[in-house]
Amino acid sequence: MNTVFALPLAALALMLAGAGPAPLSPVAHPEKWPEVKAEPQRDPAIEARIDRILAAMTIEDKVGQLIQVDIGSITPADILTYKLGSVLTGGNSGPYGDDYAPPAKWLQLADEYYDASVKRSDGRPVVPIIWGTDSVHGNNNIVGATLFPHNIGLGAARDPDLIRRIGEVTALETAAAGLDWTFAPTLAVVQDDRWGRTYESYSEEPAIPKSYAAAMIEGVQGKVGTPDFLSPRHVIATTKHFLGDGGTGGVDQGDARVSEEVLRDVHLGGYPEAIAAGTQSVMASFSSWNGAKMSGNQSLLTGVLKERMHFDGFVVGDWNSHGQVEGCSNEDCPAAINAGLDMFMYSGPGWKQLYDNSLREAKAGIIPASRLDDAVRRILRVKLRAGTFERGRPSSRAVAGHFELIGSAEHRALARRAVRESMVLLKNENGLLPLKPGGNILVAGAAADSIAQAAGGWSITWQGAGVANSAFPNGETIWSGIRQAVTAAGGTATYAPDGSYATKPDAAIVVFGEQPYAEFRGDRPNLEYSPEDKADLALLRKLKAAGVPVVAVFLSGRPLWVNAELNASDAFVAAFLPGSEGGGVADMLFRKADGGIAYDFRGRLSFSWPKRPDQYVLNRRDPGYDPLFPIGYGLGYAAPAHVPQLDEARPKGMAAGAVSLIWHRGRLPDGWTASADDVALPAVTGRSANLAVTGVDRAGQEDSRRLAWTGPARFLIRPSAPIDLGRETNGEISLVVDYRLDRAPTGPVTLSMAGGGKTIALPVTRTLGTAVGSWQTLAVPLQCFRRRGLDVSRITGPIALAAQGALTLSISAIRLDYASVPMVRCGDETDR
């Protein structure tokens, strides 16, 4: 039996005695937490300088320092009037609205924000602005940057020196673009692998992030006590997300229902080491602890972090996270500041309202003057330590503008080393690996020629999906790396995504795995790999049946149930999300030309691998721990082992067939596609001649899509293979769409379902109505389609929306569900 957290012995004794455990409290007791010697020690000269600056600042100046705004929501011209403390690059907010902007444009905009922040003629103190960005596996927002493996792979490497070097290179490439600050590293200790941010975690075991925290902080910021600390080659680091974000039951922004002991002993992980190494910012988590949002938890932000562990940098919020604190909105949240948040992170058009409300509350004493001054003091302390006041415009700094550092050969070599160290060999029957490079090698699977799929989320764009290889000009696909290795040895390498071949190969390397995702869009209901689309499995089986030795290279952001895929492979490599250096994968698969072993596998699992798809919580400390491969598992050429035939049966209650969520939080099931007319929409964004699909917020960042028609066009979702809705159609289940009408239709609108070569279209113009601006739900009973002759056992198009005129519709979810909402009546032909 698996549980979300291990019960303390006292609570377990009470349960065995017949009494329930005490209610879980969201109030921490700081005296029970470790005390930390925070570094660097305060410099009296800096503290005296802060005193002078604070004394000369107005309350308007101070409130401005509390606010950080996404560059997609604020311009340098706004900073001329509102002297805010910081800006950030959101998930999809490149300079001047261009996610693919070259490094020179980043530096240009950095200068513009800086110039606006220091321009003043009123005699009040000049406080330069700082720019934060998510350089979470390299400076991953910038075209051409070196992208390292995500943290889950690095956790398998068990190499703190490697982590330190990655931090140094990431900081250098970030500073070269003129940016000051990265929102990394993530130290989450993930306990439920269904969470969409699992790959941002080093391990399910706190010991691994503990061993890495100081190394990464020193790499990003430089070592405290040396001239290198926060030198121009480094940037400000952020340790995140404080605290318990990995314990929310696999739900992003969820609730960690754990005792204070578990929160401290498991989820605190590497925070003491990061603070002792001098991390200058800590990001408060979106999540809750026992029902209370972390961004408003004073006992943790102030009592534990600042007072008990003596952290004297500043605490920044996550993306509008303060708006989820009880009694707050995105534009008004004194409770978060009073709890210990020092800087709001805000995105949206209402940042001026946040400023005005915070100013009003500071003047009224709702935010006490002492708390306001403490928050500003912390922000100023970090800016002074980082040399922001002295170094001038970003373009004038020592490293900025040296774009040759971004994606340099030296940095790419380090990334390639990181790929080699982070891969884990799960299976190698009959010593198939390493392969002889001089043979006839077939490479299959679309993932083999996609850097985006190997890099995962947070790669050029927030979600990382649909990014072409051209956006990684310094990168290399896995296929390219294999081709170079084979041709250099005189062999033949052929790439066929579908696994076809004219001459039987000596071996086939099949590269497959999860499509890119980030944050909540990666949350999933279980750990089964590709439950609807078994095309990868079919490819593996086809090759194996033909007598071709099969090497599987699996790309994923977490361990997944792949028993069938393991059975269909002779060798199986967990490559996780290796980043932009596909050559590192090739390095591990082939012998040297003289027949010797070039590199042996040293990666060892930092997460337990599931034996069943319902092993959501699978950690060594859990009762009944029974993984397929335990944490620490990993084969090597010097340490072979046999993997027996594995059970492929799905547990009862996990029926095969269609998923209930067709589209949720802007994400389709793995392998499904969306299109506007005949134009593919890889990330469910893009446009055709008459239809534009863009991201829009409902409950979270870009968790919905806005469909704007200017003329006749159709938006269509297709599964990877026909799905059987026969069982669902026999009941009272409907196709349910959560939508908001943003512009009423000027012509007929239909909702269609296709299957068995037939399409059934139902009019929904009247159902959509004319009530613009509010979220609503419509439902179409599946029986409507069946009664009109649709073959519901072979659905090839579960939904299509077509408009003949102008229409703007935002959609947050499409699902199969029981519905008690106004329905499109099956026989209503007058709705046109």
N, C-alpha and C positions, 0 to 999 in steps of 0.2 A: 504493500500500500504506500502510495506517495502522498506527502502532505506539503502544503505551501511553506511551512517552516517547522522546525523542530521545537516541540514544547519544552520549556524549562522543566527540570526534574520536579520542582515543587508543584508546578501546575499539573504535571503528569500524576504525581502522588494524589493530589486532590481528586482528579478524575477517577483514578482507580478506587478511591474511597467513596465515590458516589457523588462528589461535589463537582460542579463545573468550574472551569478556570475563571480567575478574576477578569472582569472586563478589560479589554485592551485600551490603554490610555494614549492620547497623542501628546502628552506632556513628559518631556525628558527631565531627568534629574542629573544635572551637570556633574555633581560630585562623583557619580558612578562611571564617568567617562575618563579616558586617558588624558593626562595633562601633556602638553607639547611645548617644547622650546621652539617657538616660531622664529624663523629667519626671514630676512635679515633683522638684526637688532636695530632698534630705532636710532637714527642719527640725530643728535641734539640740534645740529645746524639745520637740518631739513624741518624738524618740528618747529623751530623758531621761525623759519621762513613761512611755514603754513600758518602760524599764528598771525603774522603780518598780513598775509593774503586774506585770511578770513576776516580780519578786522576791517579791511578796506572793501570787502564785498558787500553788496546789497543783498537783501533777501531774494530779490529777483535773480541775481547772479547765482546764488546758492541753489535755488530750486532748479535752475537750468542744468547744473552739474548732475542732478539726480536722473536726468532723462537721456536715454539713448534711443534713436529713431532709425529705422531701416531706410537705406538710401533710396528705396523705391517710393518712400513717402515724404521725403524732405529734400530740399535743394540747398546748395550753398547760399543762395540769396536769403533763404529763411534763417540761416545761421547768422547773417549780418544783424538781424533783429533779435533772434532768440539765441543767446550764447549757451547752447546745450553742451553737455559734457562729452557726448560721444555719438557716433553713428555706427551702423553695422551693415554688413552685407547679408541680407536674408537669403533663404534657400534659392530663390529665383529672382534676384535683383542685382544684375550686373551693372556696371557703370553705364549711365545714359540709356538705361533700359535694354542693354545688350548683354545677354549671358555669355556671349562668345567674344567679348571685347578683349583686345590684345593687352598685354601688360602695360604698355604706354598709356592707355586710356585709364587704367586703374590709378596710375601715378598722377596723371593729369587731374583726375577728380579729387584725389587725396590732397593735392596742392590747393584746389579750389575750396574745399572744406576748411583746410587749415587757414588759408588767407582770410576767409570770412570770420573764423573764430577769433583771430588776433586783431582784427581791424576794429578799433574803437577810439573815440575821441572824447570820452566823458571822464577820463582820468581814473576809471575803476580798473582793477587788476585784469591783466590779460591772462587768460587760462586757455592754452591750446586744446583743441579737440583731439580725441583719439578715435581710431577706426578699428572696429573688431570684425573678425571674419572666422568662418568655420574651416580652418585648416586642420581637418581631423585625420587625414591620411596623406599628408603633403598639402601644398597650397592648392587644394583640389578644385577651387572655383575658377582657376585661371588656365586658359588654353596653353598647353605646352609644359605645364608643371609636372614634376616627378610625382607619381601617385604610388604610394606604398601599400602593402597589404593592409586591410582593415584590422582592427585590434584583435578580433577572434583568431586570426592567423598568427599575429605576433605573439599572442599568448601561448601558442603551440611551440614557439621557438625557444622559450625559456632563456632569453639572452638579453640581460639588462644593458650590456654594452651596445648591442644593436639598437635598442630603444633610445639610448642617449644620442647615438649618431643620427637616427631618424629625426629626433627632436631638433638637432642642430641644423640639419638640411631643411626641414620644414620651416624653421624660423628664418633661415637665410633666404629662401625663395619667397617667403611672405614679406620680409623686409625689402627685398629687391623691388617689389611692386609698390612700396611706399606705405604699407599697412603696419599698424602698431601692435596688434593684439590678436591672439587666436583663442577660440573657444575650445580648447583641448588641453589636457587629455580627459577622456571619459573614464571614470573609475568604477562604474557600475558593476556590481557582483550579481549577474543575472541568474535567477533561480528557476525561471520558466521560459523555455526556449521558443514559445509561441510569440514572444514579444518581438515586434518589428525592429527593435534596436539591439537585438542580441549581438550582432556583429560588431557593435561599438564597444563591447566588453572584452576584456582580456581573458576572463575566466569566471566560472561559477564558484571557484574557490578563492577566498579573500587573499590567500598567501601570494598568488601570482600578481594581482595588481599592487599588493604591498611591495613586492620585489621590483616592480617597474616604476612606481610613482615618482620616486626621487630622480631616477635616471631620466625620465621624460621631462620633468620640470627643469632639471639642470640642462638638458639638451635645448629646450626651447628658450630658457631665460639666461643660461649661463650659470656658473657655479657661484653661490654666495661667498663673499669674502675674497673674490678675485676680481681683477680689472675687467674680466669678461662678463660679469654679472650685468645683465640688461645693457650690454654694449650695443652699438649699431648693428651688429650681426645677429642680434636676438630680438625677440618680441615678448610681450607680456603673455603669460600662460593663464589658463582658466582650468581649475579642477572642478569637474562636474559629474553628476548632478546631485547636489546635496539635498536629501539623503534618502536612500532606500528605493531609488528608481528601478532597480533590478528585482524588486520583490513584490511587484504589483499584479501577480497572477497572469502575466503575459499580456496585460492590457496597457497600452501607452497612455500616459497621463493618469494612470489608475491609482489604486489605494493599496499600500503595503500594510496588510493586517498582520503585524508581527509584534512581538513583545519588544520592550526596550532593550533587553539583553540581545535578542537576535539582530535588532537594528544596529547595535554597537559592535557585536562580535562578528557579524557577517558583513553587513553592508557598509560599515565605516571603512573596511578594507584598507586602502592605501592613503586615506586622507591625512593621518598623522605624518606619514613620510613626506607627502606633498607639501604640507605646511612647514615641516622642518627644513625642506629643501628650498623654501622661499616662494611658493606659488603666490602670485600677487592678486589673483581674483578667484573667487569661488562662485559657481552658478547654482542658484537655488533650483530645485527640481520642480517640474510641472506637477509631479505626482503628490499624493497625500500620504500621511502616516496615520493610520487608525482614524480616518475620516477627516483629518485636518490638513489643508493644503500646506505644503512645505514653505511656499512663499510667504505665508503668514504665521509660521510657527516660531514664536519668540524663544521658546525654551531651547530650540535647536540652533536657530540662526544666531541668536545673541548668547544664550546661556552656555551652550556646548561649544559652538564654533569660535565665537569671539572671546568669551570670557574664560572658559575652561581650557581651550586649546590655543588661546592667545593669538588667533589669526588677526593681523592688523592691516591686511589689504582690504579690498572692498568686495561686497556680495552683489552680484548682478542677477537680475531675473532671467527667466527663459522667455521665449516669444510670447508676449502678452500674458505670461503666466499669472501675474498679479491679478488679472481680471477674474480668475477663478477662485480667489480668496473670498470667503463668506462675507457678504455685504459690499463687495467691490464690483467695479466694472473695469473694462480696459482703460477708461478715461478718468477713473477716480478710485484711488486705493491708498488712503493714508495708513490703513492697517498693515500693509506690507512694509512700508518704511518704518513704522513704529515697531514691527516685529524684528527688524534687523536688515531688511533689504536696503541696499545703499543706492542702487541704480535700477530704474525701470528699463526693461527692454520692450520697445513698443513698435508695432507696425500698424499702419492704417492712417486714414486722413484725420483722425481725431487727436493727434498729438498736442495740438494747441489747447484742446480741452483738458488734457492731462496736465499740461503745464499750468493752466489757469486754476484748475481745481487744487492742485498741489500748492500753488502760491497762496491761494485763499486760505487753505488749511494751515499752512505755515504761519501766516499772519495772525490767524485766529488761535494759534497754540494747539490746534488739533494734532499737528505734527510739532512736538515740542522743539524749542530752539536748540536745546542740548542734543537732541537726536538729529536734527538737521545739520548742525555743525559737525557732529561725529561722522555722519555719512560723507559730507563734503571733505572733511579732513582726510578720510580714508582714500577718497578718489584723488585728492591733491597729492597725498603721500606717494601713491603709485605713479602718478604722472611725473613727479619730481625724481623718484628713484629711476624711472625709465628715461630720464634726460629730455622729456618732451618740451620743457621750457627753453632748453638751451640749443637744441639741434636744428631749429628753424624748419623751413618748409620740407615736406617729405622728400622732394626731389634734390634737396641739398645735402641729404644725409649720406653717410659713407657708402652704404650698400645700395641705396635706392637708385634705380635706373640701370643697374648692371644686369640687364635682362639675360645676359649669357649664362648667368647662374641658374636661371629657371630651366630645368630639364637638362642640366649639364651632363656630360659623360660620366663624371665622377659620381654625381648624385644618382644617375641611372644605375651605375654599377652597384651602389649601396642597395637600391631598391631590388635589384636582381638577386643580391645576396639574401635580402629579407624574404623574397619569394621562396628561395631554396630552403631556408630554415623553417618556414612556416607551414610547409606542406606535410601532410601526415599520410603514410602508407597504411591503409587498412587491410589490404589483401594482396597477396602475391603468390598465386599457386604455381607450383613447379618452377619457381624462380624466373617467371616470364620477364620481369624487370631486373636489371636494365636491358633495354633492347639493343640490338646491334644496329648502329646508325647506317651501315652500308647496305641495308636491305631495302625491300620494297614496302614502304610504310603508307598506309591509308589513314588520313585524318578525316573524321566525320563529326557532325554536329554543328549547328549554326554558331554556337557559343565559341567555337575554336577561332573564328575570325572576327570576334567582337571584343574590343577593348572595354566598351561600356559594360558588357555583362561581366567581365572579369573584375572591373573596378567597383561595380555595385553603386549604391546610393552615394550622395555627396561627391559626385564626380562631374564637374562642369555645371550640372544642374542639381537641384536639391534631390530629386528622385533618381537621377542618373539614367533614366530610361530614354531610349530613342536617340542617344547621342552617337553621331557617326564617328568612325575611326579618324576622320580628318580633324576632329576636335582634339586629338591627342597626337600632335605632330612629332613629338619626341618619344612616343610609345611604340609598342610592338605587340601584335596579337600572339596568342599561343600558337596558332598555325604558322605564322611567320617565323617564330622561334624554332619550331620543329623543322620547318623546311630548311632553314639555314644549317641546323645541326646535321640533317641527313645528307643534304647536297655536299656539304663540306667533307663528308666521309665517303663520297662517291656513290651514295645510295639514291633511291628515287622516292620522293614524297609527293603524294597526290591528295588534293583536298576535294572531297565530295560531301556536302552537308548531309545528304540522304544516305550516305554509305554505299553508293553504287561504285562498281569497279569493272574494268575490262579484264584485267589480269589479277588473279587471286593474290592478295598481299601477304607478306610474311607476318604482319600484325596490323591491327587497326587501333587507333587511339580515338576514342569517342569523348568529346568534350560537351558537357551539358550541365544544366542546373537552373537555379532560380533566376528569374528576371530581376533587374534592379528595383530597389524600393528603399524608402527611408521612413523612419519614425512609424506613425500609426498605420501607414499604408502597408507595412509589412506584418502587422498583427495577423495571426491566422488561427483557425479554430482547432487544429491538431497538427501533428508533425509528419503527416503523410506527404511525401514528395509528389507533386503533380497528381492529385487524386482523379482529376477528370481527363487529363491528357497523358496517355501512356505511350506517346510517340517515341520518347527516348528509350523506354524499355523495349519497345518493339524493334528499334534499331539495334540495340545490344543483342537481343535474342536472334535477330536475323543473321548477324555476323557470326555469332557463336555457332548457330546451327549449320552455317556454311563451313565450319571448321577453321575459321579465322581466329587466332588468338586475340583477345579483346582486352585493351587497357581502358578503363573508365577514369576520366578526370572530372571530378564533380565540383562545380562552383556553387557555393551556398553561403548564406550569412548565418547559418546555424546548423547543428546536427539535425538530420531529418531521417525519417524511416525510409530506407532504401534497400530493404532486404531483397526484393525482387531484382533490383539493379545490381546488387552485390552478387547474387546467384548467377546472373547473366554475364558476369565479367570474370576474367581470369586474374586481373589485377585491378585494384580500385584505389584511387588517390583522392583524398579530401584536400582540395586546393583552396577551399574557402573563397575569399575574394582577394586575389593576389595583386590587383592593381594594374599598372600600365606596362609592366615588364614581363611579357609572355615568354621571353627567352629563359627566364628563371624556371618556368615549368619544364621546358624542354631539357634544361640542364640535368634534371633529376630522372629523366626517363631513358637516357641512352648511356651506353658504355663509351669509353674513350676509343679512339681509332685503333689503339693497340690492344683493345679488349679489356683493359682494366676499368675499374669503377672510378668515375669522375667525382661523383658526390653521393654519399650515402644519405638516406633519410634520417634526419635528427629530430624532426617535429614530433611532438607527443601531444595527444588531445588535452586541451585545457577545458573542454566540456565533455560530459559523458554522452555517449552515442546511444540513441534509443533502440531497444529491441522491439518495441511496439509503437504505433503512431499515437497512442493515448498516454505515453509516458511524458507528460508535459513537465512535471517537476521531477527531475532526475539528478539528484545531487548526493554526494557521498555521505553526507550527514543525515540523509533521510532514512526513515525506517523502510526495510524491504528493498534496499538499493539493489537493482538487478538490471544493469544496462547490457546492451550488446557488446559495447567496448567501453571499459571504464576510463575515467579521467587518468591521463598518463599513458594510455595505450598508444602504440605506434610501432610498426614493424620497421626493420632496416635490412639491408642486404646482408649484413653480418649477423642479423638476428631474425631469421625467417620463422614463420608459423603457419599452420594450416587453419583456414576458416571453413567449417563444415557448411553443408547445405542449410540455409536459413528458412524459417517459417515465413511464408508469404501471406498467410491468412489475416484478413482484417478482423479486428475485434467485433463482436456482436454489438449492434447499436451504431456502428459506423457504416451505414449502408452505402453502397456504390451508387453512382448516378449524378444528377445535377446538383450543384451547390445551391444553397438557399440565397446566397448573396451573389447576384450577377455583377453588380457594381457598387462598391462601398468605399467611401473616403477617397474617391477619385481613382480607385484601383480595380482592375479586372482580375479574375482568377488567372493563375499561371497558364500561359499559352493562348489565352483568349486575345482577340484583337478588336479594335474599333476603327471605323473609317467614316469619312465624310464623302458621300458618293463613292468614288473609286480611289480616293486619297487616303492612305493609311495614316492613322493617328497613334504612333508608338507609345506616347505617354498620355494618351487620351487628350492631346492638345494638337492644334494645327488648323489648317483651313483648306477648303476647296473653293471653287469660284463663288459660291453663294452661301457658304456656311463656315463660320469661324468658331472654334472650340478653344476656350481659354480657362485657366484656373480661377476659382473664386472661393472665398471663405464662407463657411457657415459656422461650424463649431470649432474649426481649427484651420490652420494654414493650408489653403488650396485643397480642402477636403471635398470640394464640389467642382462642377464644371458649368460654365455658361456657354450655351449654344445660341449663336446669333445668326439667324437666316436673313439674307437680303433678297432672296429669290428662291425658286424651286430647288430643293436639295434634300438629301436623306442622311440621317445619322444612323449607323448600323453597328451592332455588336455581334460578333461571331465567336462560337466556341472553337477550340482546337480540333475537336472531332464531334460528330453528331451526338446529342444527348437524349436520353430517354425520359420524357415527362409523363409517361403513361400512368404511373402510380399517383403522381401529384394531380393529374387531371381527373382522376376518379373521385377526388375529394373536393373540398371547398377552398382550394388554394387559388390564389390570384397572382397575376403579375402586378406588382405594386411599385409605383414610382413616386418618390418624394421630390417635389419640384417647387419652384417659385417662378411665377409669370413676371418677367421684367418688361416685356412689351407684348401687348395683345396681338394675336394673329390677324393678318390682313387677308388671309386666304385659308382654304381648307387645310386641316392638319390630321394625319392618320397615324395610328400606332399599329405596327405589323409584327407578325411572327411567321417564320418560314420553316418548312420541314418537308422532307420527302418530295422535293421538287415543286412544292406549292407554297404560295404566300397568301396569308389572310390579313387584310388590312381593315381596321375598324376606325371609324371617324371619332375624333376626340376634341374637335374644335369647340363644341359647346361645353364639354366637360372642363376644358382648360379655363373657360370663362374669360372675364375681363378684369378680375380683381388683381391688379398689379402690386407686387411688393411684399406679399406674405407667403410663407412656406405652406404648402398644401400637399395632399396625397391623393392620387387617383389609383384605382385598382380595376383590373380587367380579369374576370374569372377565366381560368385556363379552359374551362369547358366551352367558352365562346368560340375559341379557335377549333376545338375538336368537333363541335357541332357543325362547323362550316367546312368540314372535310380535311382538316390538317392532320397529317401523320405525326402525332405527338410522340411517337417512339423514336423518331429521327429528326430532332430539332436542329437545324443548321443556322438559324438566325433567331435567337430568343427575343430580340426586340429590335425594331427599327422605328424611328420617328421621322416622318416626312412632312414638310410644309411646302405649300405652293406659293406663298408670299412671304412678307416680312414677319418675323417672330423672334423674340428673345426669351429663352427659357433656361433657368438654372436648375441643375439636377444634382442632388446629394446622394441618392441611393436608388438602386433598382434591385428588387429582390422577389423571391417567391415566398408568399406568406398568406396566412389567414387574414382577411381584411374586413374591418367593419367600417369602411369609409365609403363615400359616394362612389358608385361603380359605373363604368361604361356598360350599359345594358346590352346584352347579346343581340337583341333584335332591333335596337334603336337605329334605324337607317335614316332618320331625319336629322341626325347630328352631322351637318355638313358645313 
